[in-house]
Amino acid sequence: MNAPDETGEDYDDDAATGVQHMSEVRAGNGKLVTLTLLGVLMVLGLIAGQCSGWSGSSGDGSVAVTRFMAVSICEDAVKNRLRAPATAQFPDPLAIPESGNRWRVQGAVDAQNAFGALVRSDYECHAWLDADGDTVRGRVVSMVQR
């Protein structure tokens, strides 16, 4: 609705009072939905990219053992030896690649013993790709309480 103002110029009543027509609101909501969907897709893409490190491919169809996989498998193997595995904390494990798809993981674990006291143990674990080419295995070679 255009009406003359005090200078004789036409102006839009709705624009002057901040009124927004529903067609403009719907158009704005459509843009918001589109931007939201784009954002969600980007986040999912980033998550998928991070997860791909878990099942790294060596190019020949078999799985390549990554540092993340070796540390995770070895932490699980160490937890299997603890009285209170839920209390386990692993400060800065060291993963050393060896020949082929083999890793040596060394570190410490802090966990509660049978009496509830927090104790630290040093461990060494080996992780490797099993003969089937799809399974990563881990074995604790040594674990000594300090």
N, C-alpha and C positions, 0 to 999 in steps of 0.2 A: 504494500500500500504506500504509494508515494503521495506526499502532501507538501505544500510549500512551507518552508520555515520562515522565520521573521525577516530574512533577507530576500525572500521571494524564490530561493533555490528549492528544487525538489529534494526531498530526502526520504529514506526508507524508515518508516516508523519502527519496524521490527528490529532493524539493525541498530537503531538509536537506543532502543531499550534493552538490547541483549537477548531478544527472543530468537529462538532457533526453531525452524520448522522441522517436523518429524522426518521429512525426506533428507534433510541435512544430517540429522542424528543417525539415521539408518546408514547413510553413506560413511559417516565417521566410524560407526561400529564395524562396518565391513572392513575398513582399513585396519582397525584395531585387531580384529579377528585374524586377518591376513598376517599382520606383523607378529602376533602371538604364535600362530602356527609356524611361521618361519623360524622364530626363536626356539620353539620346541624341537623342530627338525635339526637345527644346528647343535643343540645340546645333545640330542640322541646320536648325532654323527660323531661328536667328540667322545661320548661314552663308548661307542662302538670302536673307535680308533684306539682307545685305551685298553679295551678288553682284548683286542686282537693280539696284544703282547702275550697273552696267556697261551694261545695256541699258534705260536709262530711256525710258519711253514719253511722247510728247508729247500723248497723248490721241487723236490721229487715226490711230493705227496705225503711224506712222513712229517711228523711234528719235530720242530727244533726246540730243544730245551733252552729256555731263557733264564736269565738270572732270577727273575721274579718267580718262575716255576720252581727252580732249584731251592731257593730260600723257603718258599711256602711248603714244599714237600718235606724238607728237612725240619722245619718248625713243627709240622704235624707229627713226624717221627719222634722228635724229642718229647712233645706233649704226651705221646703214648707211654713214655717211661716215667711220667711224673705222678705224684700222689694227688695233686690238685691242678690238673691241666688248665682249668679255667683262670687260674691266677697267673699263668705264665706271661712274662714280658721278655722280649728279645731285643736288647739294646744293640743296635748297629752290627748285624751279622756281616761277615766277610765271605763273599762268594767268589771262588777262584775257578775260572774255566780250565778244564783239562782236555785231553784229546777227545775228539768227536763230540758227542752229546753228553759229556760227563762233566760234573761240577763237584768241587769240594767246598763245603760250607763250614765255616768255623765261627764260633761266637760264644756268648754267655746267655744263660737264661736265669731269670729271677722268678722263683715260684715258692709257694708255701710247702713246707714238709708236713709230715704226719701230725706234728705238734702245733701247726699253724704258724710257725716261724718262717720268715722270708729268708730263703737261702739262695746263693748264686752258685751255679754249676757251669763249667766250661764244657763245650761239646764240639765234636767234629762229625760231620755227616757227609756221605757221598750220595749224589743224585745222578741218575742216568736214564736214558731212554731204553725201555724194555725191548726185547727182540721182536715183539709184534709191531713196533714202530708207532704205537698209539698211546702207550702207557708210560708215565714217568714214575720211577721208583726212587725211594730214598731209604738209606740205612744208616743208623747211628753207629759210628765206628768207635767213638769213645765219649764218655760223659763222666766228669769228675767234679764232685762237690768241693768248693773252696773251703 
